């Protein structure tokens, strides 16, 4: 069963989502892509049909398929060709990225800058988490999806009241932890919003709980390998952006709680970060 937020936070989450439900709506085409590619074997024809009904979505997907990253022997002009050349798994990953990207964008320049930064962090986190997933017996698709969505709650809070989110940023600038700053302003934090949204989309409990990528004092210490992997992905995404490892020395680079969840020793940290960074560099075509 998916973890439940504290009662006061739960009320705040319910209020925000009730008043801004359209902000937390996963595009229908993404639902269909996830559903179709989650079957074994997945059907390429069904996947093509699900995507072509959305012309804007199809255009973005084709643009990515034709990017230098895939180095296709020829330009593709149809979703059918894209599926044939880059494969079902890559189409799923790219479709997820396109769909969630549209959910992050803001209307004003300042909002777009902020949310584009959040988007880049999210896609880099997802890319790093997926690259490491097999090493820790975590499903690659779940790692990518959770990484992509773990900051989604921020954009819902921001879109629901951009002025209020400015207060969150001001509190953070004064040294208040981000989740405490969000809770002080909104009554809940972005983790609560992301988990509630994912649950409403019918995502499995493991994936919902995987969005609990940081620890709060009232958290229960249950096993959460997916959440731990998303936390690592987030650290690596920060390193990719800033070129710096948090704190002093690699032994302190990862949150303490993730180490026992994944059986990681301090000595392994450097190699983990290097592998994640290599994956982010290879996946830079998603920085659109």
Residue frames as qw, qx, qy, qz and C-alpha x, y, z in Angstrom:
[[0.000, 0.888, 0.461, 0.000, 0.00, 0.00, 0.00],
 [0.377, 0.584, -0.039, 0.718, 1.27, 3.46, -0.88],
 [0.350, -0.253, -0.489, 0.758, 2.43, 5.60, 2.04],
 [0.067, -0.842, -0.485, -0.226, -0.08, 8.23, 3.20],
 [0.228, 0.477, -0.215, 0.821, 0.84, 11.84, 4.05],
 [0.102, -0.207, -0.631, 0.741, 0.23, 13.33, 7.50],
 [0.121, 0.675, 0.723, -0.083, -3.45, 14.27, 7.98],
 [0.018, 0.820, 0.092, -0.564, -2.87, 18.05, 7.84],
 [0.094, -0.414, 0.619, 0.661, -0.72, 17.64, 4.74],
 [0.207, 0.289, 0.901, 0.251, -3.31, 15.31, 3.21],
 [0.155, 0.793, 0.507, -0.299, -5.97, 17.99, 3.59],
 [0.005, -0.740, 0.242, 0.628, -3.71, 20.55, 1.92],
 [0.182, -0.148, 0.826, 0.512, -2.95, 18.15, -0.94],
 [0.217, 0.524, 0.822, 0.043, -6.65, 17.43, -1.46],
 [0.111, 0.845, 0.257, -0.455, -7.46, 21.14, -1.52],
 [0.062, -0.609, 0.467, 0.638, -4.69, 22.01, -3.99],
 [0.155, 0.003, 0.889, 0.431, -5.52, 19.17, -6.37],
 [0.207, 0.637, 0.729, -0.142, -9.26, 19.85, -6.14],
 [0.116, 0.870, 0.111, -0.467, -8.72, 23.49, -7.09],
 [0.162, 0.732, -0.515, -0.416, -6.06, 22.80, -9.69],
 [0.829, 0.018, 0.557, -0.046, -6.85, 19.33, -10.98],
 [0.721, 0.692, 0.036, 0.008, -6.04, 20.25, -14.57],
 [0.059, 0.849, -0.522, 0.055, -2.46, 21.04, -13.56],
 [0.399, -0.400, 0.819, -0.100, -1.90, 17.48, -12.36],
 [0.861, 0.339, 0.243, -0.290, -3.43, 15.72, -15.36],
 [0.438, -0.320, 0.716, 0.440, -1.08, 13.32, -17.14],
 [0.432, 0.401, -0.388, -0.708, -1.61, 13.62, -20.92],
 [0.892, 0.116, 0.270, -0.343, -3.81, 10.82, -22.26],
 [0.739, 0.558, -0.376, -0.019, -1.24, 9.89, -24.89],
 [0.061, 0.554, -0.758, 0.339, 1.31, 9.23, -22.13],
 [0.699, -0.132, 0.534, -0.456, -1.18, 6.98, -20.34],
 [0.905, 0.359, 0.023, -0.225, -1.66, 4.97, -23.52],
 [0.496, 0.641, -0.569, 0.138, 2.07, 4.73, -24.24],
 [0.223, -0.448, 0.761, -0.413, 2.75, 3.44, -20.72],
 [0.805, 0.039, 0.408, -0.429, -0.12, 0.98, -20.94],
 [0.855, 0.478, -0.147, -0.139, 0.91, -0.44, -24.31],
 [0.440, 0.609, -0.612, 0.248, 4.63, -0.66, -23.60],
 [0.414, -0.433, 0.651, -0.465, 3.90, -2.26, -20.24],
 [0.934, 0.098, 0.183, -0.291, 2.52, -5.36, -21.94],
 [0.212, -0.502, 0.801, 0.249, 4.65, -8.29, -23.06],
 [0.482, 0.022, 0.241, 0.842, 5.04, -8.30, -25.96],
 [0.135, 0.619, 0.170, -0.755, 4.23, -4.66, -26.68],
 [0.563, 0.556, 0.578, 0.201, 2.43, -3.95, -29.95],
 [0.305, -0.174, 0.233, 0.907, 4.11, -1.47, -32.29],
 [0.042, -0.458, -0.608, -0.647, 0.90, -0.89, -34.26],
 [0.376, -0.767, -0.519, 0.030, -1.08, -0.07, -31.11],
 [0.460, -0.516, -0.086, 0.718, 1.69, 2.26, -29.95],
 [0.201, 0.105, 0.410, 0.883, 1.69, 4.10, -33.28],
 [0.191, -0.624, -0.617, -0.440, -2.10, 4.55, -33.14],
 [0.453, -0.718, -0.419, 0.321, -1.93, 5.91, -29.60],
 [0.408, -0.409, 0.063, 0.814, 0.65, 8.55, -30.52],
 [0.202, 0.211, 0.507, 0.811, -0.57, 9.81, -33.91],
 [0.128, -0.766, -0.614, -0.140, -3.88, 11.07, -32.49],
 [0.298, -0.877, -0.092, 0.367, -1.93, 13.95, -30.89],
 [0.642, 0.688, 0.034, 0.337, -0.23, 15.93, -33.71],
 [0.068, -0.905, 0.318, -0.275, 1.75, 18.23, -31.41],
 [0.738, -0.477, 0.477, -0.034, 3.03, 15.32, -29.35],
 [0.896, 0.280, 0.279, 0.203, 3.90, 13.38, -32.52],
 [0.433, 0.845, -0.119, 0.290, 5.88, 16.31, -33.92],
 [0.301, -0.809, 0.465, -0.196, 8.00, 16.62, -30.77],
 [0.856, -0.214, 0.469, 0.026, 8.62, 12.88, -30.70],
 [0.803, 0.515, 0.162, 0.253, 9.73, 12.89, -34.34],
 [0.160, 0.916, -0.270, 0.251, 12.03, 15.85, -33.73],
 [0.533, -0.635, 0.550, -0.103, 13.77, 13.93, -30.96],
 [0.907, 0.097, 0.400, 0.091, 13.95, 10.75, -33.04],
 [0.661, 0.679, 0.065, 0.312, 15.69, 12.76, -35.77],
 [0.254, -0.926, 0.278, 0.001, 18.18, 14.33, -33.37],
 [0.408, 0.645, -0.641, 0.082, 21.89, 13.61, -33.68],
 [0.498, -0.423, 0.672, -0.348, 21.70, 11.43, -30.56],
 [0.858, 0.121, 0.455, -0.204, 20.09, 8.52, -32.42],
 [0.062, -0.525, 0.676, 0.514, 22.21, 8.90, -35.59],
 [0.750, 0.347, 0.523, -0.210, 19.53, 7.25, -37.74],
 [0.508, 0.012, 0.613, 0.605, 20.53, 6.23, -41.29],
 [0.040, 0.414, 0.472, 0.777, 17.80, 8.53, -42.63],
 [0.252, -0.073, 0.292, -0.920, 15.34, 11.10, -41.34],
 [0.001, 0.372, 0.928, -0.024, 12.07, 9.57, -40.16],
 [0.213, -0.151, -0.170, -0.950, 8.79, 11.25, -41.03],
 [0.699, -0.341, -0.381, -0.500, 6.31, 8.96, -39.31],
 [0.581, -0.520, 0.483, -0.398, 5.78, 7.51, -35.86],
 [0.990, 0.096, 0.075, -0.075, 5.82, 4.05, -37.44],
 [0.690, 0.544, -0.310, 0.362, 9.34, 4.63, -38.76],
 [0.140, -0.702, 0.473, -0.514, 10.46, 6.12, -35.44],
 [0.836, -0.323, 0.334, -0.291, 9.30, 3.00, -33.60],
 [0.954, 0.279, -0.041, 0.100, 11.05, 0.76, -36.13],
 [0.540, 0.623, -0.330, 0.460, 14.38, 2.60, -35.99],
 [0.030, -0.569, 0.532, -0.626, 14.74, 3.55, -32.31],
 [0.376, -0.087, -0.907, 0.167, 12.68, 0.76, -30.73],
 [0.466, -0.654, -0.520, -0.290, 9.74, 0.47, -28.36],
 [0.607, -0.514, -0.361, 0.488, 11.69, 1.10, -25.16],
 [0.328, -0.092, 0.050, 0.939, 13.27, 4.27, -26.47],
 [0.178, -0.471, -0.458, -0.733, 9.92, 5.50, -27.80],
 [0.543, -0.661, -0.518, 0.024, 8.40, 4.93, -24.36],
 [0.530, -0.414, -0.201, 0.712, 11.18, 6.89, -22.64],
 [0.173, 0.087, 0.246, 0.950, 11.05, 9.72, -25.16],
 [0.293, -0.568, -0.560, -0.527, 7.25, 9.89, -25.06],
 [0.544, -0.642, -0.455, 0.292, 7.33, 10.13, -21.27],
 [0.420, -0.262, -0.032, 0.868, 9.86, 12.95, -21.48],
 [0.001, -0.296, -0.412, -0.862, 7.80, 14.88, -24.05],
 [0.409, -0.635, -0.585, -0.296, 4.57, 14.49, -22.06],
 [0.553, -0.622, -0.353, 0.427, 6.02, 15.51, -18.72],
 [0.364, -0.015, 0.105, 0.925, 7.94, 18.41, -20.29],
 [0.139, -0.511, -0.437, -0.727, 4.65, 19.98, -21.38],
 [0.548, -0.690, -0.472, -0.025, 3.43, 19.74, -17.78],
 [0.596, -0.377, -0.192, 0.682, 6.44, 21.67, -16.48],
 [0.298, 0.344, 0.220, 0.863, 6.25, 24.76, -18.68],
 [0.077, -0.615, -0.467, 0.631, 5.09, 28.12, -17.31],
 [0.350, 0.829, 0.415, 0.136, 3.39, 31.06, -19.03],
 [0.012, -0.988, 0.145, 0.045, 5.70, 33.90, -18.03],
 [0.562, 0.625, -0.483, 0.244, 9.41, 34.10, -18.73],
 [0.199, -0.562, 0.657, -0.461, 10.32, 33.86, -15.05],
 [0.840, -0.105, 0.394, -0.359, 8.09, 30.81, -14.53],
 [0.891, 0.428, -0.147, -0.034, 9.47, 29.14, -17.64],
 [0.305, 0.660, -0.609, 0.316, 13.06, 29.68, -16.51],
 [0.451, -0.408, 0.648, -0.460, 12.34, 28.20, -13.11],
 [0.882, 0.080, 0.347, -0.307, 10.37, 25.26, -14.43],
 [0.754, 0.569, -0.327, 0.014, 12.80, 24.60, -17.25],
 [0.055, 0.590, -0.726, 0.348, 15.52, 24.29, -14.60],
 [0.662, -0.168, 0.592, -0.428, 13.29, 21.88, -12.68],
 [0.895, 0.377, -0.001, -0.237, 12.64, 19.98, -15.89],
 [0.519, 0.619, -0.575, 0.129, 16.34, 19.58, -16.65],
 [0.255, -0.436, 0.758, -0.414, 16.98, 18.35, -13.11],
 [0.801, 0.042, 0.414, -0.430, 14.13, 15.87, -13.46],
 [0.863, 0.464, -0.156, -0.127, 15.15, 14.42, -16.81],
 [0.321, 0.615, -0.674, 0.255, 18.79, 14.17, -15.70],
 [0.473, -0.320, 0.679, -0.461, 17.72, 12.47, -12.47],
 [0.891, 0.206, 0.215, -0.342, 15.60, 10.03, -14.47],
 [0.700, 0.593, -0.398, 0.003, 18.44, 9.28, -16.87],
 [0.069, 0.547, -0.755, 0.356, 20.93, 8.62, -14.07],
 [0.641, -0.166, 0.575, -0.481, 18.46, 6.51, -12.08],
 [0.908, 0.332, 0.005, -0.257, 17.67, 4.36, -15.11],
 [0.523, 0.624, -0.568, 0.120, 21.37, 3.85, -15.85],
 [0.062, -0.424, 0.786, -0.445, 21.93, 2.54, -12.31],
 [0.774, -0.158, 0.096, -0.606, 18.69, 0.55, -11.94],
 [0.901, 0.134, -0.405, -0.079, 19.95, -2.88, -12.99],
 [0.360, 0.408, -0.664, 0.513, 22.87, -2.63, -10.56],
 [0.190, -0.135, 0.644, -0.729, 20.41, -2.48, -7.65],
 [0.002, 0.289, 0.955, 0.068, 17.66, -4.80, -8.95],
 [0.251, 0.548, 0.353, -0.716, 15.26, -1.94, -9.70],
 [0.555, 0.569, 0.581, 0.173, 13.04, -1.89, -12.79],
 [0.369, -0.018, 0.249, 0.895, 14.50, 0.51, -15.38],
 [0.073, -0.571, -0.511, -0.639, 11.14, 1.89, -16.52],
 [0.478, -0.773, -0.412, 0.062, 10.07, 2.56, -12.93],
 [0.551, -0.408, -0.035, 0.727, 13.39, 4.27, -12.19],
 [0.223, 0.198, 0.356, 0.886, 13.03, 6.53, -15.22],
 [0.239, -0.673, -0.527, -0.460, 9.39, 7.39, -14.54],
 [0.544, -0.721, -0.338, 0.263, 9.94, 8.12, -10.85],
 [0.492, -0.252, 0.075, 0.830, 12.99, 10.25, -11.63],
 [0.107, 0.374, 0.449, 0.805, 11.06, 12.19, -14.24],
 [0.361, -0.684, -0.462, -0.434, 8.15, 12.89, -11.87],
 [0.580, -0.385, -0.524, 0.491, 9.87, 13.41, -8.51],
 [0.153, -0.240, -0.142, 0.948, 9.87, 17.23, -8.89],
 [0.064, -0.456, -0.662, -0.591, 6.52, 17.34, -10.68],
 [0.319, -0.725, -0.576, 0.199, 4.82, 18.49, -7.47],
 [0.307, -0.404, -0.033, 0.861, 6.90, 21.66, -7.54],
 [0.001, -0.097, -0.476, -0.874, 5.39, 22.75, -10.82],
 [0.288, -0.601, -0.708, -0.232, 1.86, 22.02, -9.55],
 [0.378, -0.665, -0.380, 0.521, 2.47, 24.15, -6.46],
 [0.244, -0.265, 0.199, 0.911, 4.09, 26.87, -8.57],
 [0.078, -0.286, -0.623, -0.723, 1.30, 26.93, -11.16],
 [0.305, -0.654, -0.692, 0.016, -1.37, 26.92, -8.46],
 [0.227, -0.963, -0.127, 0.076, 0.08, 30.12, -6.96],
 [0.690, 0.444, -0.140, 0.554, 3.31, 31.50, -8.48],
 [0.095, -0.781, 0.218, -0.577, 3.43, 34.36, -5.98],
 [0.800, -0.536, 0.185, -0.196, 3.27, 31.94, -3.08],
 [0.947, 0.069, -0.008, 0.315, 6.09, 29.87, -4.54],
 [0.331, 0.715, -0.232, 0.571, 8.24, 32.99, -4.59],
 [0.514, -0.704, 0.286, -0.398, 7.86, 32.96, -0.80],
 [0.980, -0.146, 0.098, 0.088, 9.09, 29.37, -0.77],
 [0.719, 0.463, -0.111, 0.506, 12.20, 30.42, -2.68],
 [0.059, -0.787, 0.253, -0.559, 12.77, 33.31, -0.28],
 [0.783, -0.534, 0.238, -0.211, 12.60, 30.92, 2.68],
 [0.953, 0.111, 0.035, 0.281, 15.05, 28.58, 0.97],
 [0.431, 0.688, -0.187, 0.553, 17.41, 31.50, 0.41],
 [0.357, -0.729, 0.333, -0.480, 17.36, 31.99, 4.20],
 [0.086, 0.385, -0.897, 0.200, 18.43, 28.40, 4.75],
 [0.704, -0.002, 0.464, -0.538, 15.05, 26.73, 5.35],
 [0.316, -0.045, 0.911, 0.261, 14.96, 23.18, 3.90],
 [0.239, -0.012, -0.520, -0.820, 12.84, 23.12, 0.74],
 [0.364, -0.385, -0.826, -0.194, 10.20, 20.74, 2.08],
 [0.244, -0.520, -0.558, 0.599, 9.76, 22.81, 5.24],
 [0.031, 0.258, -0.122, -0.958, 9.52, 25.99, 3.16],
 [0.308, -0.162, -0.685, -0.640, 6.85, 24.47, 0.91],
 [0.370, -0.465, -0.797, 0.104, 4.90, 23.12, 3.87],
 [0.167, -0.411, -0.361, 0.820, 5.03, 26.51, 5.62],
 [0.187, 0.222, -0.239, -0.927, 3.52, 28.22, 2.57],
 [0.521, 0.011, -0.583, -0.623, 1.23, 25.56, 1.08],
 [0.750, -0.276, 0.340, -0.496, 0.58, 23.16, 3.97],
 [0.948, 0.045, 0.304, 0.087, 2.27, 20.30, 2.09],
 [0.206, -0.631, 0.535, 0.524, 5.36, 19.77, -0.04],
 [0.524, 0.475, -0.459, -0.538, 5.98, 18.74, -3.62],
 [0.071, 0.163, -0.984, 0.007, 6.58, 15.13, -2.64],
 [0.356, 0.306, 0.725, -0.504, 3.04, 14.92, -1.27],
 [0.530, 0.567, -0.019, -0.631, 1.61, 16.39, -4.47],
 [0.347, 0.445, -0.751, -0.343, 3.60, 14.06, -6.74],
 [0.054, -0.024, 0.985, -0.163, 2.64, 10.96, -4.76],
 [0.431, 0.423, 0.561, -0.567, -1.05, 11.89, -4.64],
 [0.503, 0.572, -0.270, -0.590, -1.07, 12.65, -8.37],
 [0.237, 0.335, -0.890, -0.201, 0.65, 9.36, -9.23],
 [0.223, 0.151, 0.903, -0.335, -1.83, 7.46, -7.06],
 [0.502, 0.525, 0.296, -0.620, -4.74, 9.17, -8.85],
 [0.448, 0.539, -0.530, -0.478, -3.25, 8.09, -12.19],
 [0.975, -0.018, 0.026, -0.221, -3.41, 4.47, -11.07],
 [0.401, 0.613, -0.657, 0.177, 0.34, 3.99, -10.82],
 [0.811, -0.205, -0.535, 0.115, 1.46, 0.95, -8.77],
 [0.570, -0.819, -0.054, 0.027, 2.26, 1.47, -5.10],
 [0.781, -0.205, 0.126, 0.576, 5.97, 0.80, -5.65],
 [0.391, 0.457, 0.235, 0.763, 6.16, 3.68, -8.12],
 [0.278, -0.861, -0.207, -0.372, 4.09, 6.00, -5.92],
 [0.710, -0.676, 0.020, 0.195, 6.32, 5.28, -2.93],
 [0.739, 0.110, 0.150, 0.648, 9.39, 5.73, -5.14],
 [0.145, 0.773, 0.139, 0.602, 8.53, 9.42, -5.30],
 [0.578, -0.815, 0.021, -0.020, 9.37, 9.62, -1.57],
 [0.767, 0.430, -0.208, 0.427, 12.96, 10.40, -2.48],
 [0.170, 0.484, -0.470, 0.718, 13.93, 12.29, 0.69],
 [0.471, -0.347, -0.761, 0.282, 13.39, 11.75, 4.38],
 [0.280, -0.641, 0.028, -0.714, 11.23, 13.76, 6.77],
 [0.136, -0.348, 0.741, -0.558, 11.22, 13.30, 10.56],
 [0.693, 0.013, 0.436, -0.573, 7.82, 11.53, 10.52],
 [0.680, 0.369, -0.535, -0.340, 8.77, 9.03, 7.79],
 [0.903, -0.264, 0.319, -0.114, 8.77, 5.33, 8.53],
 [0.121, -0.644, 0.695, 0.296, 12.05, 3.53, 7.72],
 [0.871, 0.226, 0.418, -0.125, 10.46, 1.01, 5.32],
 [0.555, -0.104, 0.587, 0.581, 12.41, -0.39, 2.39],
 [0.435, 0.835, 0.193, -0.276, 12.28, 1.97, -0.58],
 [0.650, -0.134, 0.460, 0.590, 14.89, 0.98, -3.11],
 [0.374, 0.649, 0.453, 0.483, 13.24, 2.97, -5.88],
 [0.169, -0.976, -0.121, -0.058, 13.07, 6.12, -3.75],
 [0.608, -0.606, 0.290, 0.422, 16.72, 5.67, -2.80],
 [0.603, 0.174, 0.497, 0.599, 17.68, 5.35, -6.46],
 [0.166, 0.858, 0.340, 0.347, 15.73, 8.52, -7.34],
 [0.406, -0.894, 0.052, 0.183, 17.57, 10.31, -4.52],
 [0.639, -0.296, 0.428, 0.566, 20.90, 9.24, -6.03],
 [0.449, 0.536, 0.500, 0.512, 19.73, 10.36, -9.46],
 [0.069, -0.969, -0.211, -0.104, 18.93, 13.77, -8.01],
 [0.528, -0.711, 0.250, 0.392, 22.40, 14.13, -6.50],
 [0.597, 0.007, 0.534, 0.598, 24.01, 13.17, -9.80],
 [0.272, 0.780, 0.442, 0.351, 21.78, 15.63, -11.68],
 [0.255, -0.958, -0.005, 0.131, 23.01, 18.38, -9.35],
 [0.593, -0.449, 0.432, 0.510, 26.61, 17.38, -10.01],
 [0.532, 0.392, 0.558, 0.502, 25.95, 17.41, -13.77],
 [0.104, 0.916, 0.305, 0.237, 24.61, 20.95, -13.55],
 [0.287, -0.948, 0.139, -0.007, 27.06, 22.48, -11.08],
 [0.647, 0.522, -0.484, 0.275, 30.14, 20.29, -11.47],
 [0.076, -0.484, 0.647, -0.584, 30.33, 20.03, -7.69],
 [0.554, -0.260, -0.790, 0.030, 29.60, 17.23, -5.25],
 [0.477, -0.763, -0.107, -0.424, 27.57, 18.18, -2.20],
 [0.725, -0.671, 0.152, 0.028, 29.52, 18.52, 1.04],
 [0.031, 0.772, -0.630, -0.081, 33.17, 17.55, 1.32],
 [0.152, -0.312, 0.936, 0.055, 34.25, 14.27, -0.19],
 [0.500, -0.005, -0.669, -0.549, 32.40, 11.58, -2.06],
 [0.244, -0.164, -0.913, 0.283, 31.59, 9.61, 1.10],
 [0.103, 0.442, 0.535, -0.712, 29.12, 12.34, 2.07],
 [0.138, 0.090, -0.461, -0.872, 27.81, 13.00, -1.42],
 [0.432, -0.299, -0.732, -0.434, 24.80, 10.69, -1.13],
 [0.564, -0.519, 0.119, -0.631, 22.07, 10.99, 1.53],
 [0.170, -0.374, 0.861, -0.300, 22.90, 8.69, 4.46],
 [0.702, 0.076, 0.519, -0.482, 19.59, 6.85, 4.32],
 [0.777, 0.476, -0.228, -0.343, 20.07, 5.56, 0.75],
 [0.158, 0.566, -0.809, 0.028, 23.24, 3.59, 1.52],
 [0.353, -0.094, 0.892, -0.268, 21.66, 0.74, 3.53],
 [0.706, 0.418, 0.277, -0.499, 18.62, 0.60, 1.22],
 [0.744, 0.609, -0.226, -0.156, 20.82, -0.23, -1.76],
 [0.921, -0.246, 0.133, 0.271, 23.78, -1.82, 0.01],
 [0.501, 0.762, -0.115, 0.393, 26.15, 0.91, -1.10],
 [0.697, -0.437, -0.140, 0.551, 29.50, 1.47, 0.58],
 [0.066, -0.903, 0.063, 0.421, 31.27, 4.82, 0.75],
 [0.390, -0.389, 0.624, 0.554, 33.98, 3.46, -1.53],
 [0.412, 0.387, 0.758, 0.326, 31.47, 2.87, -4.34],
 [0.144, 0.814, 0.339, -0.449, 30.15, 6.43, -4.47],
 [0.038, -0.602, 0.413, 0.682, 32.63, 7.83, -7.00],
 [0.123, -0.004, 0.880, 0.459, 31.92, 5.08, -9.54],
 [0.171, 0.621, 0.751, -0.142, 28.16, 5.48, -9.06],
 [0.099, 0.817, 0.098, -0.559, 28.35, 9.20, -9.74],
 [0.084, -0.439, 0.632, 0.633, 30.63, 8.68, -12.74],
 [0.184, 0.242, 0.912, 0.276, 28.23, 6.16, -14.28],
 [0.149, 0.759, 0.574, -0.268, 25.26, 8.46, -13.78],
 [0.005, 0.750, -0.163, -0.641, 27.10, 11.44, -15.24],
 [0.154, -0.188, 0.788, 0.566, 28.05, 9.44, -18.33],
 [0.177, 0.499, 0.842, 0.098, 24.40, 8.52, -18.86],
 [0.080, 0.832, 0.303, -0.457, 23.32, 12.16, -18.50],
 [0.071, -0.564, 0.460, 0.682, 25.89, 13.26, -21.07],
 [0.138, 0.066, 0.889, 0.432, 24.66, 10.58, -23.48],
 [0.058, 0.630, 0.774, 0.011, 21.05, 11.65, -22.90],
 [0.122, -0.414, -0.102, 0.896, 21.56, 15.38, -23.36],
 [0.046, -0.219, -0.634, -0.740, 19.27, 15.33, -26.45],
 [0.271, -0.643, -0.714, -0.048, 16.37, 15.51, -23.98],
 [0.252, -0.471, -0.255, 0.806, 17.39, 19.01, -22.83],
 [0.136, 0.454, 0.530, 0.703, 14.78, 20.61, -25.09]]
